[in-house]
Amino acid sequence: MIKRLFFAATLMLAAVSSTAGIITNGAWLPSGCGAEPSVPVIDQGSVDAYNQSIKAINDWQQKTNAYNGCLIKEANADNTLIANAANDEQARLKASIGKIQAETAAAKAKLDKQ
């Protein structure tokens, strides 16, 4: 049973980790969202140039919203993965502690009878 649970958890980890973010020098970045869109520059040279700048800004806003949505989704997935992995590890350690405490108590009880 434990081996099956471990295998299932490993498969889930492998599936989720393929879209997990990357931590470099203490900074987290998403790995599956592509590059962050570059902020456009407003060209004030002429009315036509300004209008083209506004079109570029509108396009940038749409791309930035999509990037931000992807970033949030990936960050939430990473948070969930980390929390679940930590909870599973804590449960495993708690079980190990409980087992050794029970074995110690049983050994003590046995020796007390002698």
GUSEKE-434675 format. One record per residue: residue in three letters; residue number from 1; z, y, x of N, C-alpha, C, O, CB in turn; chain. Coordinates in nm, 4 decimals. Each point is the difference from the previous one (the first is absolute). Glycine has a CB too. Layout:
R / ALA / NUM / Z / Y / X / Z / Y / X / Z / Y / X / Z / Y / X / Z / Y / X / A;
...
//
This chain:
R / MET / 1 / 0.0000 / -0.1187 / 0.0816 / 0.0000 / 0.1187 / -0.0816 / 0.0000 / 0.1258 / 0.0865 / -0.0775 / 0.0924 / -0.0249 / 0.1971 / -0.2188 / -0.1547 / A;
R / ILE / 2 / -0.0340 / 0.1304 / 0.2801 / 0.0081 / 0.1160 / 0.0873 / -0.1300 / 0.0169 / 0.0775 / -0.0467 / 0.1122 / 0.0203 / 0.2954 / -0.1421 / -0.0014 / A;
R / LYS / 3 / -0.3073 / -0.0819 / 0.0245 / -0.1266 / 0.0095 / 0.0732 / -0.1096 / 0.0558 / -0.0890 / -0.0820 / 0.0798 / 0.0455 / 0.1502 / -0.2726 / 0.0980 / A;
R / ARG / 4 / -0.0709 / 0.1516 / -0.2713 / -0.1006 / 0.0520 / -0.0928 / 0.0194 / 0.1497 / -0.0228 / -0.0965 / 0.0763 / -0.0035 / 0.0835 / -0.3011 / -0.1077 / A;
R / LEU / 5 / 0.1384 / 0.2655 / 0.0959 / 0.0302 / 0.1409 / -0.0201 / -0.0396 / 0.0823 / 0.1222 / -0.0568 / 0.1083 / -0.0133 / 0.2448 / -0.1720 / -0.1395 / A;
R / PHE / 6 / -0.1580 / 0.0123 / 0.2711 / -0.0374 / 0.0674 / 0.1240 / -0.1513 / 0.0098 / 0.0110 / -0.0522 / 0.1047 / 0.0383 / 0.2614 / -0.1884 / 0.0725 / A;
R / PHE / 7 / -0.2804 / -0.0232 / -0.1435 / -0.1457 / -0.0008 / 0.0056 / -0.0582 / 0.1019 / -0.0964 / -0.0928 / 0.0727 / 0.0353 / 0.0968 / -0.3140 / 0.0297 / A;
R / ALA / 8 / 0.0494 / 0.2474 / -0.1861 / -0.0474 / 0.0967 / -0.0997 / 0.0263 / 0.1427 / 0.0476 / -0.0855 / 0.0874 / -0.0142 / 0.1278 / -0.2545 / -0.1700 / A;
R / ALA / 9 / 0.0753 / 0.1901 / 0.2402 / 0.0328 / 0.1334 / 0.0496 / -0.0915 / 0.0389 / 0.1159 / -0.0412 / 0.1155 / 0.0113 / 0.2796 / -0.1483 / -0.0831 / A;
R / THR / 10 / -0.2697 / -0.0638 / 0.1572 / -0.0900 / 0.0255 / 0.1125 / -0.1391 / 0.0365 / -0.0492 / -0.0631 / 0.0915 / 0.0529 / 0.1951 / -0.2502 / 0.0883 / A;
R / LEU / 11 / -0.1798 / 0.0873 / -0.2424 / -0.1317 / 0.0312 / -0.0562 / -0.0019 / 0.1390 / -0.0612 / -0.0959 / 0.0751 / 0.0179 / 0.0584 / -0.3179 / -0.0618 / A;
R / MET / 12 / 0.1439 / 0.2773 / -0.0287 / 0.0077 / 0.1329 / -0.0601 / 0.0039 / 0.1074 / 0.1076 / -0.0654 / 0.1035 / -0.0129 / 0.1848 / -0.1996 / -0.1854 / A;
R / LEU / 13 / -0.0443 / 0.0724 / 0.3027 / 0.0102 / 0.0954 / 0.1094 / -0.1353 / 0.0193 / 0.0662 / -0.0389 / 0.1126 / 0.0308 / 0.2776 / -0.1782 / 0.0056 / A;
R / ALA / 14 / -0.3106 / -0.0440 / -0.0144 / -0.1320 / 0.0092 / 0.0619 / -0.0963 / 0.0765 / -0.0888 / -0.0797 / 0.0800 / 0.0490 / 0.1207 / -0.2959 / 0.0692 / A;
R / ALA / 15 / -0.0345 / 0.1924 / -0.2472 / -0.0902 / 0.0690 / -0.0927 / 0.0299 / 0.1490 / -0.0049 / -0.0920 / 0.0818 / 0.0022 / 0.0732 / -0.2909 / -0.1376 / A;
R / VAL / 16 / 0.1453 / 0.2449 / 0.1286 / 0.0373 / 0.1405 / -0.0102 / -0.0146 / 0.0704 / 0.1340 / -0.0372 / 0.1173 / 0.0044 / 0.1947 / -0.1742 / -0.1894 / A;
R / SER / 17 / -0.1286 / -0.0128 / 0.2941 / -0.0033 / 0.0654 / 0.1299 / -0.1407 / 0.0393 / 0.0411 / -0.0172 / 0.0823 / 0.0899 / 0.2180 / -0.2113 / -0.0266 / A;
R / SER / 18 / -0.3020 / 0.0714 / -0.1279 / -0.1354 / 0.0397 / 0.0337 / -0.0279 / 0.1432 / -0.0450 / -0.0954 / 0.0616 / 0.0476 / 0.0230 / -0.3006 / -0.0659 / A;
R / THR / 19 / 0.1530 / 0.2923 / -0.0713 / -0.0161 / 0.1384 / -0.0422 / 0.1232 / 0.0824 / 0.0344 / 0.0176 / 0.1103 / -0.0519 / -0.1685 / -0.1857 / -0.1321 / A;
R / ALA / 20 / 0.2345 / 0.0235 / 0.2696 / 0.1229 / 0.0708 / 0.0355 / -0.0322 / 0.1178 / 0.0906 / -0.0966 / -0.0022 / 0.0762 / 0.2290 / -0.2107 / -0.0979 / A;
R / GLY / 21 / -0.0494 / 0.3152 / 0.0115 / -0.0163 / 0.1159 / 0.0859 / 0.0362 / -0.0320 / 0.1438 / 0.0458 / -0.1097 / 0.0320 / 0.0022 / 0.2567 / -0.2261 / A;
R / ILE / 22 / -0.0695 / -0.0494 / 0.2787 / 0.0231 / -0.0155 / 0.1431 / 0.1056 / 0.1010 / 0.0430 / -0.0063 / 0.1170 / -0.0375 / -0.2313 / -0.1991 / 0.0755 / A;
R / ILE / 23 / 0.3344 / 0.0367 / 0.0406 / 0.1009 / 0.0905 / 0.0542 / -0.0282 / 0.0167 / 0.1477 / -0.0009 / -0.0972 / 0.0755 / 0.1743 / 0.0271 / -0.2476 / A;
R / THR / 24 / -0.1965 / 0.1940 / 0.2130 / -0.0255 / 0.0320 / 0.1398 / 0.0881 / 0.1176 / 0.0388 / -0.0055 / 0.1062 / -0.0619 / -0.2333 / -0.1916 / 0.0476 / A;
R / ASN / 25 / 0.3193 / 0.0658 / 0.1163 / 0.0910 / 0.1057 / 0.0469 / 0.0841 / 0.0572 / -0.1137 / 0.0222 / 0.1209 / -0.0077 / -0.1859 / -0.0658 / 0.1880 / A;
R / GLY / 26 / 0.2097 / -0.1426 / -0.2675 / 0.0871 / 0.0411 / -0.1093 / -0.0710 / 0.0647 / -0.1173 / 0.0660 / 0.0436 / -0.0943 / 0.1059 / -0.0153 / 0.2627 / A;
R / ALA / 27 / -0.3038 / -0.0206 / -0.1658 / -0.0751 / 0.0594 / -0.1108 / -0.0762 / -0.1097 / -0.0742 / -0.0689 / -0.0812 / 0.0617 / 0.0472 / 0.3007 / 0.0640 / A;
R / TRP / 28 / 0.0347 / -0.2211 / -0.2588 / -0.0694 / -0.0982 / -0.0832 / -0.1322 / 0.0592 / -0.0471 / -0.0063 / 0.1155 / -0.0422 / 0.2263 / -0.2175 / -0.0321 / A;
R / LEU / 29 / -0.3248 / 0.0218 / 0.0821 / -0.1306 / 0.0390 / -0.0532 / -0.0571 / -0.1169 / -0.0771 / 0.0210 / -0.1153 / 0.0377 / -0.0609 / 0.2766 / 0.1530 / A;
R / PRO / 30 / -0.0326 / -0.1335 / -0.2988 / -0.0629 / -0.1095 / -0.0740 / -0.1124 / -0.0604 / 0.0835 / -0.0607 / 0.0681 / 0.0826 / 0.1187 / 0.0419 / -0.3028 / A;
R / SER / 31 / -0.0849 / -0.2378 / 0.1980 / -0.1067 / -0.0651 / 0.0761 / -0.1232 / -0.0291 / -0.0843 / -0.1067 / -0.0281 / 0.0545 / 0.2807 / -0.0711 / 0.0901 / A;
R / GLY / 32 / -0.1610 / 0.1055 / -0.2761 / -0.1126 / -0.0365 / -0.0848 / -0.0571 / 0.1151 / -0.0808 / -0.0683 / -0.0233 / -0.0997 / 0.1665 / -0.1995 / 0.0885 / A;
R / CYS / 33 / -0.0721 / 0.3458 / 0.0513 / -0.0437 / 0.1154 / -0.0790 / -0.1114 / 0.0793 / 0.0665 / -0.0454 / 0.1012 / -0.0536 / 0.2735 / -0.0896 / -0.0388 / A;
R / GLY / 34 / -0.2713 / -0.0565 / 0.2067 / -0.1014 / 0.0764 / 0.0713 / 0.0608 / 0.1224 / 0.0649 / 0.1220 / 0.0161 / 0.0052 / -0.2953 / -0.0976 / -0.1642 / A;
R / ALA / 35 / 0.0859 / 0.1673 / 0.2082 / 0.0461 / 0.1217 / 0.0667 / 0.0384 / 0.1059 / -0.1025 / -0.0611 / 0.0105 / -0.1063 / -0.0857 / -0.0620 / 0.3032 / A;
R / GLU / 36 / 0.2471 / 0.1281 / -0.1637 / 0.0384 / 0.1119 / -0.0860 / -0.1144 / 0.1014 / -0.0011 / -0.0525 / 0.0351 / 0.1057 / 0.3006 / -0.0701 / -0.0555 / A;
R / PRO / 37 / -0.2864 / 0.0817 / -0.1672 / -0.1099 / 0.0974 / -0.0064 / 0.0347 / 0.1281 / 0.0764 / 0.1132 / 0.0480 / -0.0051 / -0.1810 / -0.1425 / -0.2180 / A;
R / SER / 38 / -0.0306 / 0.1482 / 0.2931 / 0.0193 / 0.1237 / 0.0762 / -0.0030 / 0.1198 / -0.0937 / -0.0809 / 0.0067 / -0.0925 / -0.0243 / -0.1118 / 0.2957 / A;
R / VAL / 39 / 0.1941 / 0.1985 / -0.1776 / 0.0082 / 0.1209 / -0.0811 / -0.1229 / 0.0871 / 0.0294 / -0.0296 / 0.0294 / 0.1158 / 0.2854 / -0.0384 / -0.1165 / A;
R / PRO / 40 / -0.3266 / 0.0499 / -0.1051 / -0.1177 / 0.0838 / 0.0233 / 0.0383 / 0.1429 / 0.0365 / 0.1139 / 0.0426 / -0.0194 / -0.2413 / -0.1849 / -0.1405 / A;
R / VAL / 41 / 0.0310 / 0.2143 / 0.2127 / 0.0200 / 0.1399 / 0.0376 / -0.0732 / 0.0870 / -0.1018 / -0.1112 / -0.0326 / -0.0416 / 0.1334 / -0.0262 / 0.2895 / A;
R / ILE / 42 / 0.0392 / 0.1675 / -0.2870 / -0.0638 / 0.0934 / -0.0931 / -0.0900 / 0.0940 / 0.0800 / 0.0454 / 0.0719 / 0.0891 / 0.1516 / -0.0852 / -0.2512 / A;
R / ASP / 43 / -0.3224 / 0.0105 / 0.1285 / -0.0986 / 0.0856 / 0.0661 / -0.0163 / 0.1275 / -0.0822 / -0.0479 / -0.0045 / -0.1134 / -0.0730 / -0.1969 / 0.2124 / A;
R / GLN / 44 / 0.1600 / 0.3134 / -0.0429 / -0.0076 / 0.1281 / -0.0696 / -0.1223 / 0.0810 / 0.0402 / -0.0074 / 0.1199 / -0.0267 / 0.2543 / -0.1204 / 0.0129 / A;
R / GLY / 45 / -0.3415 / -0.0645 / 0.0772 / -0.1183 / 0.0699 / 0.0512 / -0.0887 / 0.0576 / -0.1080 / -0.0618 / 0.1049 / 0.0184 / 0.0700 / -0.2548 / 0.1734 / A;
R / SER / 46 / -0.0144 / 0.0813 / -0.3042 / -0.0828 / 0.0483 / -0.1109 / 0.0487 / -0.0645 / -0.1283 / 0.0825 / -0.0913 / 0.0032 / -0.2824 / 0.1248 / 0.1489 / A;
R / VAL / 47 / 0.1500 / 0.0128 / -0.2629 / 0.0382 / -0.0578 / -0.1282 / -0.0441 / -0.1457 / -0.0065 / 0.0752 / -0.0862 / -0.0455 / -0.0921 / 0.3122 / -0.0646 / A;
R / ASP / 48 / -0.1054 / -0.2533 / 0.1557 / -0.0508 / -0.1376 / -0.0016 / 0.0849 / -0.0908 / 0.0901 / 0.0329 / -0.1122 / -0.0385 / -0.2656 / 0.1998 / -0.0062 / A;
R / ALA / 49 / 0.2679 / -0.0393 / 0.1640 / 0.0831 / -0.0786 / 0.0919 / 0.1376 / -0.0243 / -0.0606 / 0.0563 / -0.1088 / 0.0119 / -0.1803 / 0.2047 / 0.1850 / A;
R / TYR / 50 / 0.1779 / 0.0082 / -0.2627 / 0.1300 / -0.0142 / -0.0662 / -0.0075 / -0.1054 / -0.1110 / 0.0881 / -0.0852 / -0.0111 / -0.0341 / 0.3265 / 0.0640 / A;
R / ASN / 51 / -0.1580 / -0.2352 / -0.1336 / -0.0173 / -0.0975 / -0.1081 / -0.0125 / -0.1419 / 0.0542 / 0.0534 / -0.0940 / -0.0589 / -0.1642 / 0.2706 / -0.0787 / A;
R / GLN / 52 / 0.0418 / -0.1923 / 0.2478 / -0.0108 / -0.1323 / 0.0637 / 0.1372 / -0.0460 / 0.0501 / 0.0325 / -0.1186 / -0.0061 / -0.2717 / 0.1684 / 0.0737 / A;
R / SER / 53 / 0.3191 / 0.0449 / -0.0181 / 0.1361 / -0.0324 / 0.0442 / 0.0838 / -0.0501 / -0.1164 / 0.0757 / -0.0960 / 0.0142 / -0.0926 / 0.2686 / 0.1665 / A;
R / ILE / 54 / 0.0035 / -0.1079 / -0.2954 / 0.0764 / -0.0402 / -0.1180 / -0.0412 / -0.1415 / -0.0426 / 0.0852 / -0.0804 / -0.0378 / -0.0657 / 0.3229 / -0.0362 / A;
R / LYS / 55 / -0.1478 / -0.2725 / 0.0798 / -0.0463 / -0.1362 / -0.0310 / 0.0612 / -0.0996 / 0.0968 / 0.0420 / -0.1085 / -0.0403 / -0.2575 / 0.1997 / -0.0509 / A;
R / ALA / 56 / 0.2208 / -0.0551 / 0.2188 / 0.0597 / -0.0883 / 0.1013 / 0.1493 / -0.0196 / -0.0260 / 0.0533 / -0.1093 / 0.0192 / -0.2244 / 0.1865 / 0.1485 / A;
R / ILE / 57 / 0.2378 / 0.0292 / -0.2113 / 0.1438 / -0.0091 / -0.0305 / 0.0222 / -0.0914 / -0.1198 / 0.0915 / -0.0824 / 0.0014 / -0.0538 / 0.3144 / 0.0904 / A;
R / ASN / 58 / -0.1194 / -0.2189 / -0.1944 / 0.0124 / -0.0870 / -0.1176 / -0.0199 / -0.1460 / 0.0374 / 0.0737 / -0.0872 / -0.0461 / -0.1550 / 0.2736 / -0.0990 / A;
R / ASP / 59 / -0.0185 / -0.2130 / 0.2288 / -0.0250 / -0.1358 / 0.0476 / 0.1189 / -0.0499 / 0.0822 / 0.0436 / -0.1141 / -0.0152 / -0.2922 / 0.1588 / 0.0170 / A;
R / TRP / 60 / 0.3005 / 0.0416 / 0.0851 / 0.1155 / -0.0348 / 0.0830 / 0.1209 / -0.0332 / -0.0864 / 0.0726 / -0.0953 / 0.0283 / -0.1596 / 0.2432 / 0.1542 / A;
R / GLN / 61 / 0.1091 / -0.0684 / -0.2892 / 0.1142 / -0.0251 / -0.0878 / -0.0108 / -0.1380 / -0.0654 / 0.0997 / -0.0716 / -0.0096 / -0.0792 / 0.3189 / -0.0329 / A;
R / GLN / 62 / -0.1374 / -0.2841 / -0.0013 / -0.0183 / -0.1324 / -0.0607 / 0.0266 / -0.1109 / 0.1014 / 0.0691 / -0.0973 / -0.0301 / -0.2379 / 0.1944 / -0.1282 / A;
R / LYS / 63 / 0.1138 / -0.0817 / 0.2781 / 0.0211 / -0.1008 / 0.1044 / 0.1466 / -0.0055 / 0.0413 / 0.0541 / -0.1078 / 0.0249 / -0.2890 / 0.1431 / 0.0563 / A;
R / THR / 64 / 0.2992 / 0.0817 / -0.0739 / 0.1406 / 0.0051 / 0.0387 / 0.0876 / -0.0647 / -0.1062 / 0.0960 / -0.0697 / 0.0330 / -0.1397 / 0.2791 / 0.0971 / A;
R / ASN / 65 / 0.0122 / -0.1873 / -0.2565 / 0.0759 / -0.0646 / -0.1075 / -0.0136 / -0.1518 / 0.0075 / 0.0983 / -0.0719 / -0.0179 / -0.1322 / 0.2744 / -0.1270 / A;
R / ALA / 66 / -0.0856 / -0.2512 / 0.1709 / -0.0209 / -0.1448 / 0.0136 / 0.0760 / -0.0538 / 0.1207 / 0.0637 / -0.1051 / -0.0082 / -0.2901 / 0.1266 / -0.0992 / A;
R / TYR / 67 / 0.2197 / 0.0506 / 0.2197 / 0.0719 / -0.0403 / 0.1209 / 0.1502 / -0.0033 / -0.0255 / 0.0686 / -0.0943 / 0.0397 / -0.2510 / 0.1929 / 0.1021 / A;
R / ASN / 68 / 0.2330 / 0.0052 / -0.2084 / 0.1427 / 0.0078 / -0.0307 / 0.0426 / -0.1150 / -0.0914 / 0.1056 / -0.0596 / 0.0213 / -0.1149 / 0.3095 / 0.0047 / A;
R / GLY / 69 / -0.0708 / -0.2812 / -0.1263 / 0.0312 / -0.1121 / -0.0887 / 0.0055 / -0.1314 / 0.0762 / 0.0889 / -0.0821 / -0.0226 / -0.1974 / 0.2041 / -0.1655 / A;
R / CYS / 70 / 0.0130 / -0.1415 / 0.2785 / -0.0007 / -0.1208 / 0.0832 / 0.1232 / -0.0042 / 0.0895 / 0.0638 / -0.1043 / 0.0146 / -0.3149 / 0.1023 / -0.0185 / A;
R / LEU / 71 / 0.2839 / 0.1165 / 0.0638 / 0.1172 / 0.0088 / 0.0877 / 0.1262 / -0.0374 / -0.0756 / 0.0821 / -0.0767 / 0.0502 / -0.1947 / 0.2555 / 0.0842 / A;
R / ILE / 72 / 0.1289 / -0.1254 / -0.2546 / 0.1189 / -0.0295 / -0.0807 / 0.0057 / -0.1488 / -0.0346 / 0.1053 / -0.0629 / 0.0111 / -0.1105 / 0.2968 / -0.1058 / A;
R / LYS / 73 / -0.1074 / -0.2892 / 0.0533 / -0.0051 / -0.1414 / -0.0359 / 0.0366 / -0.0884 / 0.1194 / 0.0765 / -0.0955 / -0.0134 / -0.2525 / 0.1472 / -0.1581 / A;
R / GLU / 74 / 0.1207 / -0.0188 / 0.2872 / 0.0277 / -0.0796 / 0.1197 / 0.1453 / 0.0172 / 0.0457 / 0.0638 / -0.0967 / 0.0416 / -0.3052 / 0.1190 / 0.0262 / A;
R / ALA / 75 / 0.2930 / 0.0990 / -0.0753 / 0.1395 / 0.0242 / 0.0384 / 0.0946 / -0.0768 / -0.0918 / 0.0967 / -0.0604 / 0.0463 / -0.1589 / 0.2882 / 0.0413 / A;
R / ASN / 76 / 0.0342 / -0.2252 / -0.2176 / 0.0840 / -0.0742 / -0.0943 / -0.0065 / -0.1496 / 0.0261 / 0.1018 / -0.0688 / -0.0073 / -0.1375 / 0.2479 / -0.1625 / A;
R / ALA / 77 / -0.0829 / -0.2299 / 0.2002 / -0.0137 / -0.1433 / 0.0313 / 0.0792 / -0.0343 / 0.1255 / 0.0676 / -0.1028 / 0.0051 / -0.2960 / 0.0986 / -0.1118 / A;
R / ASP / 78 / 0.2202 / 0.0906 / 0.2085 / 0.0759 / -0.0238 / 0.1231 / 0.1497 / 0.0050 / -0.0268 / 0.0751 / -0.0837 / 0.0502 / -0.2626 / 0.1816 / 0.0839 / A;
R / ASN / 79 / 0.2313 / 0.0000 / -0.2130 / 0.1426 / 0.0099 / -0.0333 / 0.0484 / -0.1257 / -0.0711 / 0.1071 / -0.0525 / 0.0306 / -0.1291 / 0.3015 / -0.0472 / A;
R / THR / 80 / -0.0576 / -0.2965 / -0.0781 / 0.0362 / -0.1216 / -0.0735 / 0.0054 / -0.1202 / 0.0933 / 0.0931 / -0.0803 / -0.0064 / -0.1984 / 0.1744 / -0.2007 / A;
R / LEU / 81 / 0.0062 / -0.1059 / 0.2927 / -0.0037 / -0.1108 / 0.0951 / 0.1217 / 0.0020 / 0.0923 / 0.0636 / -0.1028 / 0.0232 / -0.3140 / 0.1062 / -0.0329 / A;
R / ILE / 82 / 0.2812 / 0.1135 / 0.0611 / 0.1156 / 0.0125 / 0.0905 / 0.1294 / -0.0329 / -0.0734 / 0.0838 / -0.0741 / 0.0513 / -0.2055 / 0.2497 / 0.0816 / A;
R / ALA / 83 / 0.1377 / -0.1208 / -0.2523 / 0.1228 / -0.0256 / -0.0773 / 0.0137 / -0.1484 / -0.0325 / 0.1082 / -0.0568 / 0.0147 / -0.1216 / 0.2880 / -0.1126 / A;
R / ASN / 84 / -0.0953 / -0.2941 / 0.0540 / 0.0053 / -0.1431 / -0.0324 / 0.0292 / -0.0842 / 0.1232 / 0.0798 / -0.0936 / -0.0063 / -0.2404 / 0.1327 / -0.1800 / A;
R / ALA / 85 / 0.0968 / -0.0067 / 0.2983 / 0.0242 / -0.0754 / 0.1233 / 0.1448 / 0.0164 / 0.0453 / 0.0631 / -0.0967 / 0.0428 / -0.3041 / 0.1262 / 0.0233 / A;
R / ALA / 86 / 0.2933 / 0.0920 / -0.0752 / 0.1392 / 0.0236 / 0.0399 / 0.0961 / -0.0739 / -0.0934 / 0.0973 / -0.0599 / 0.0458 / -0.1618 / 0.2852 / 0.0477 / A;
R / ASN / 87 / 0.0376 / -0.2212 / -0.2235 / 0.0854 / -0.0715 / -0.0957 / -0.0040 / -0.1503 / 0.0241 / 0.1034 / -0.0667 / -0.0043 / -0.1426 / 0.2479 / -0.1636 / A;
R / ASP / 88 / -0.0802 / -0.2346 / 0.1933 / -0.0124 / -0.1428 / 0.0281 / 0.0757 / -0.0386 / 0.1267 / 0.0659 / -0.1039 / 0.0048 / -0.2887 / 0.1037 / -0.1183 / A;
R / GLU / 89 / 0.2129 / 0.0848 / 0.2160 / 0.0702 / -0.0282 / 0.1253 / 0.1513 / 0.0081 / -0.0201 / 0.0742 / -0.0820 / 0.0542 / -0.2701 / 0.1722 / 0.0761 / A;
R / GLN / 90 / 0.2414 / 0.0071 / -0.2070 / 0.1431 / 0.0106 / -0.0281 / 0.0492 / -0.1213 / -0.0784 / 0.1089 / -0.0508 / 0.0263 / -0.1281 / 0.3010 / -0.0256 / A;
R / ALA / 91 / -0.0597 / -0.2964 / -0.0959 / 0.0380 / -0.1185 / -0.0777 / 0.0064 / -0.1233 / 0.0900 / 0.0896 / -0.0833 / -0.0136 / -0.1958 / 0.1832 / -0.1921 / A;
R / ARG / 92 / 0.0094 / -0.1107 / 0.2983 / -0.0003 / -0.1133 / 0.0922 / 0.1242 / 0.0034 / 0.0888 / 0.0648 / -0.1026 / 0.0207 / -0.3168 / 0.0999 / -0.0232 / A;
R / LEU / 93 / 0.2849 / 0.1203 / 0.0547 / 0.1189 / 0.0124 / 0.0844 / 0.1272 / -0.0273 / -0.0787 / 0.0915 / -0.0652 / 0.0503 / -0.2123 / 0.2314 / 0.0908 / A;
R / LYS / 94 / 0.1272 / -0.1165 / -0.2650 / 0.1170 / -0.0234 / -0.0846 / 0.0176 / -0.1497 / -0.0254 / 0.1121 / -0.0509 / 0.0019 / -0.1431 / 0.2768 / -0.1103 / A;
R / ALA / 95 / -0.0800 / -0.2959 / 0.0845 / 0.0067 / -0.1444 / -0.0215 / 0.0480 / -0.0714 / 0.1267 / 0.0794 / -0.0938 / -0.0077 / -0.2651 / 0.1108 / -0.1621 / A;
R / SER / 96 / 0.1379 / 0.0270 / 0.2852 / 0.0438 / -0.0604 / 0.1265 / 0.1492 / 0.0230 / 0.0227 / 0.0720 / -0.0901 / 0.0429 / -0.3019 / 0.1246 / 0.0524 / A;
R / ILE / 97 / 0.2747 / 0.0863 / -0.1245 / 0.1424 / 0.0317 / 0.0154 / 0.0831 / -0.0843 / -0.0964 / 0.1030 / -0.0557 / 0.0380 / -0.1605 / 0.2909 / 0.0339 / A;
R / GLY / 98 / 0.0120 / -0.2441 / -0.1968 / 0.0725 / -0.0817 / -0.0986 / 0.0054 / -0.1461 / 0.0407 / 0.1026 / -0.0660 / -0.0166 / -0.1731 / 0.2244 / -0.1613 / A;
R / LYS / 99 / -0.0404 / -0.2090 / 0.2313 / -0.0051 / -0.1402 / 0.0422 / 0.0976 / -0.0262 / 0.1148 / 0.0742 / -0.0983 / -0.0025 / -0.3147 / 0.0865 / -0.0699 / A;
R / ILE / 100 / 0.2404 / 0.0991 / 0.1723 / 0.0891 / -0.0224 / 0.1146 / 0.1457 / 0.0171 / -0.0410 / 0.0876 / -0.0689 / 0.0523 / -0.2675 / 0.1482 / 0.1038 / A;
R / GLN / 101 / 0.2067 / 0.0121 / -0.2493 / 0.1372 / 0.0166 / -0.0484 / 0.0455 / -0.1250 / -0.0756 / 0.1142 / -0.0434 / 0.0152 / -0.1490 / 0.2931 / -0.0305 / A;
R / ALA / 102 / -0.0537 / -0.3076 / -0.0660 / 0.0344 / -0.1216 / -0.0735 / 0.0216 / -0.1168 / 0.0964 / 0.0936 / -0.0781 / -0.0169 / -0.2257 / 0.1605 / -0.1814 / A;
R / GLU / 103 / 0.0459 / -0.0941 / 0.2989 / 0.0151 / -0.1071 / 0.0987 / 0.1285 / 0.0166 / 0.0795 / 0.0681 / -0.0981 / 0.0298 / -0.3167 / 0.0787 / -0.0145 / A;
R / THR / 104 / 0.2818 / 0.1431 / 0.0189 / 0.1237 / 0.0271 / 0.0735 / 0.1213 / -0.0359 / -0.0847 / 0.0941 / -0.0622 / 0.0490 / -0.2088 / 0.2460 / 0.0782 / A;
R / ALA / 105 / 0.1126 / -0.1447 / -0.2542 / 0.1115 / -0.0307 / -0.0900 / 0.0143 / -0.1508 / -0.0192 / 0.1114 / -0.0522 / -0.0030 / -0.1456 / 0.2721 / -0.1140 / A;
R / ALA / 106 / -0.0782 / -0.2896 / 0.1039 / 0.0050 / -0.1451 / -0.0172 / 0.0549 / -0.0679 / 0.1252 / 0.0796 / -0.0934 / -0.0097 / -0.2741 / 0.1065 / -0.1485 / A;
R / ALA / 107 / 0.1525 / 0.0333 / 0.2747 / 0.0483 / -0.0563 / 0.1257 / 0.1484 / 0.0269 / 0.0157 / 0.0745 / -0.0882 / 0.0425 / -0.3006 / 0.1192 / 0.0609 / A;
R / LYS / 108 / 0.2696 / 0.0874 / -0.1365 / 0.1423 / 0.0348 / 0.0099 / 0.0832 / -0.0870 / -0.0940 / 0.1056 / -0.0508 / 0.0377 / -0.1670 / 0.2873 / 0.0236 / A;
R / ALA / 109 / 0.0116 / -0.2530 / -0.1853 / 0.0717 / -0.0822 / -0.0976 / 0.0112 / -0.1423 / 0.0486 / 0.1045 / -0.0631 / -0.0158 / -0.1852 / 0.2091 / -0.1686 / A;
R / LYS / 110 / -0.0251 / -0.1974 / 0.2429 / -0.0004 / -0.1372 / 0.0521 / 0.1022 / -0.0139 / 0.1129 / 0.0770 / -0.0959 / 0.0053 / -0.3208 / 0.0708 / -0.0679 / A;
R / LEU / 111 / 0.2422 / 0.1230 / 0.1521 / 0.0926 / -0.0057 / 0.1131 / 0.1457 / 0.0213 / -0.0439 / 0.0914 / -0.0564 / 0.0602 / -0.2759 / 0.1401 / 0.0880 / A;
R / ASP / 112 / 0.2064 / -0.0035 / -0.2516 / 0.1359 / 0.0224 / -0.0504 / 0.0591 / -0.1291 / -0.0576 / 0.1220 / -0.0163 / 0.0002 / -0.1814 / 0.2561 / -0.0501 / A;
R / LYS / 113 / -0.0242 / -0.3314 / 0.0009 / 0.0473 / -0.1264 / -0.0581 / 0.0416 / -0.0998 / 0.1062 / 0.0694 / -0.0973 / -0.0294 / -0.2187 / 0.1359 / -0.1641 / A;
R / GLN / 114 / 0.1072 / -0.0150 / 0.3168 / 0.0312 / -0.0977 / 0.1061 / 0.1393 / 0.0154 / 0.0531 / 0.0406 / -0.0746 / 0.0892 / -0.2774 / 0.0718 / -0.0287 / A;
//
